[in-house]
Amino acid sequence: MYSNYNRLRCFFNITAKERLHLKVSQLNELAGVYRIYFGWMPLPVAIIAIVITIIYMKALLGAMRLKRVSRKCHVLILNRVMGDILCLLSSLTATTYCLVADHIRRQVITVIETFLLSSVWFGMVSYVSLCILKLYAVWRPLRYRQNITLKKCIYIALLSWFLFAALITYTLIVTAFIGVPKLQNWSGCQLETCFRVMHRFRNFAVVFVYTLTLGVFGVTALLVRRANHFNKLFHVKNVDTEGDFKSKFPLWKLALNVATFAILFLPYVAWAIAILTIRNYCLFFWKLPHLMRILGIIRFTLILRIVVDPIIAFKTEFQIRHGLPTWFISLSPCLGDPNHSVYREHANNSSIKSSDQISTSLTHRPTSFAIISDDDEK
């Protein structure tokens, strides 16, 4: 970027001496910003996150192999976990470079951050896909069972890999058109033009997916409430039946995951909205060190989300906790207790499934929740 200082339109109204002074001062300030906000600050969280994420992926694979969880939904979650690992590896690469390099080059940071922010799309595709699948399952339960298959869910996961590759390719091509003098002269790209178009496109997609996810979840919650009301009127009202309805579609788990997504992705979405609404794009070049501090905090929240998601999954899904390695369970006093719920739930898992099957067989008309629950286990 700094090799193009003399060609930036934002700096045409200042002298060459002032441009040189601005360049040197920003380089010195950015070196400290990168080492703190891209180096030391995310380092401990990223190390913890990658350990927890690998353990979670192992437990998730074990639960899917034994068909303890819905493979349709959890193949999307597994895909998100793989994207999280790529994100953490990118973060650790940036951290290592910022702490080891004598002279930190902005171009290298840009390339690494391209991989990190592109990896975030695995999580965004996973969240919005799960919300849409749950909405379709509640809205059209019979068609959901017929149309939504494991193969189609795998295709959705492959879509996130396509977006990952497309974003990286697009960003690197634009960066080359701006940073390489021959390509820049041929294309006529400037930081104020091509880079701005690229960021506007990417940030608009972030805001759209974030809004779509929350909107779809809101509609799903309303449909579930209506379906519960209908089922209570249709069936004989007793305690066992009402409890069975509430357990068929555990909306609170989806609500917890969406709440995590909404809160920890909010700084990134606010950043995207700010880039879309600010008209004076030269502000980003005049205040670059300050903006890099903000970006460092935003990427920290994205890494924090990777830590929170597996913890929530281990806490709420005993089927996945069963897939934890024995040595890991023994490290925790509460998880290592034979009287803890992990062991009790494992012992009672078969009896719970049997009682659910008996309850379903006694029902005269299968509810939409029963169709969703039974089909997801396949």
Residue pairs with C-beta under 8 A, 6 or more apart in sequence:
1 106
1 107
1 110
1 178
1 179
1 191
2 23
2 26
2 27
2 106
3 179
4 178
4 179
4 184
4 191
5 11
5 19
5 22
5 23
6 16
6 19
7 184
7 190
8 190
8 191
8 192
8 285
9 190
9 192
9 282
10 192
10 281
10 282
10 285
10 286
11 19
11 22
11 285
14 22
26 288
26 289
29 289
30 104
30 106
30 288
30 289
30 292
31 103
31 104
33 289
33 292
33 293
33 296
34 98
34 104
34 109
34 292
35 98
35 99
35 104
36 296
37 292
37 293
37 295
37 296
37 297
37 300
38 94
38 95
38 98
38 109
38 292
38 296
38 299
39 94
39 95
39 98
39 99
40 95
40 99
41 296
41 300
42 91
42 95
42 296
42 299
42 300
42 303
43 92
43 95
43 99
45 300
45 303
45 304
45 307
46 88
46 91
46 92
46 95
46 303
47 92
48 307
49 84
49 88
49 303
49 306
49 307
50 85
50 88
50 89
50 92
52 307
52 310
52 311
53 81
53 84
53 85
53 88
53 306
53 310
54 85
55 310
55 324
55 325
55 328
56 81
56 309
56 310
56 313
56 314
56 320
57 78
57 81
57 82
57 85
58 323
58 325
59 314
59 320
59 321
59 322
59 323
59 324
60 69
60 74
60 77
60 78
60 81
60 313
60 320
60 323
61 78
61 323
62 322
62 323
63 69
63 74
63 317
63 319
63 320
63 322
63 323
64 71
64 74
64 75
64 78
66 323
67 377
67 378
68 319
68 320
68 322
68 323
69 317
69 319
69 320
70 376
70 377
71 150
71 153
71 376
71 378
72 133
72 148
72 149
72 150
72 153
72 375
72 376
73 130
73 133
73 153
73 376
75 150
75 153
75 154
75 157
76 125
76 126
76 129
76 130
76 133
76 153
76 156
76 157
77 126
77 130
77 313
78 157
79 122
79 125
79 126
79 157
79 160
80 122
80 123
80 125
80 126
80 127
80 309
81 310
82 122
83 119
83 120
83 121
83 122
83 123
83 126
83 160
83 164
84 119
84 122
84 123
84 306
84 309
86 115
86 119
86 122
86 164
87 116
87 119
87 120
87 122
87 302
87 303
87 306
88 303
88 306
90 112
90 113
90 115
90 116
90 119
91 116
91 299
91 303
93 112
94 109
94 112
94 113
94 116
97 104
97 108
97 109
97 112
98 104
98 109
101 108
107 175
107 179
110 175
111 172
111 175
113 299
114 167
114 168
114 171
114 172
114 175
115 168
116 299
116 302
117 167
117 202
118 163
118 164
118 167
118 168
118 171
119 164
120 268
120 302
121 160
121 163
121 164
121 167
122 160
122 164
123 261
123 305
124 206
124 209
124 210
124 213
124 265
125 156
125 157
125 159
125 160
125 163
125 209
126 160
127 213
127 257
127 258
127 261
128 209
128 212
128 213
128 216
129 153
129 156
130 254
130 257
131 213
131 216
131 217
131 220
131 254
131 258
132 216
133 144
133 148
133 153
134 220
134 251
134 254
135 216
135 217
135 219
135 220
135 223
136 143
136 144
136 148
137 144
137 148
137 368
137 372
138 220
138 223
138 224
138 227
138 249
138 368
138 372
139 223
141 368
141 369
141 371
141 372
142 371
144 371
144 372
144 375
145 371
145 372
145 375
150 378
167 202
170 198
171 198
171 202
174 189
174 194
174 195
174 198
176 183
177 183
177 184
177 187
177 189
177 194
178 184
178 189
178 190
178 191
178 194
178 195
183 189
187 194
189 195
191 285
192 281
192 282
196 281
199 275
200 275
200 276
202 272
203 271
203 272
203 273
203 275
203 276
204 272
204 276
206 268
206 269
206 272
207 269
207 272
207 273
207 276
210 262
210 265
210 269
213 258
213 261
213 262
214 258
214 262
217 254
217 255
217 258
220 251
220 254
221 251
221 255
224 249
224 251
227 249
227 367
227 368
227 369
228 245
228 246
231 245
231 367
231 369
232 242
232 245
234 365
235 241
235 245
235 363
240 359
244 356
244 359
245 367
245 369
248 367
248 369
248 370
248 372
248 373
249 369
249 372
249 373
253 316
253 317
256 312
256 316
257 309
257 312
260 305
260 308
260 309
260 312
261 305
264 301
264 302
264 304
264 305
264 308
265 301
265 302
265 305
267 297
267 298
267 301
268 298
268 301
268 302
271 294
271 295
271 298
278 284
284 291
313 320
314 320
314 321
314 324
318 341
318 342
318 345
318 346
318 349
319 349
321 335
321 342
322 342
322 345
322 346
322 349
324 335
329 335
329 336
329 342
330 336
334 340
335 342
337 343
360 366
360 370
360 374
363 370
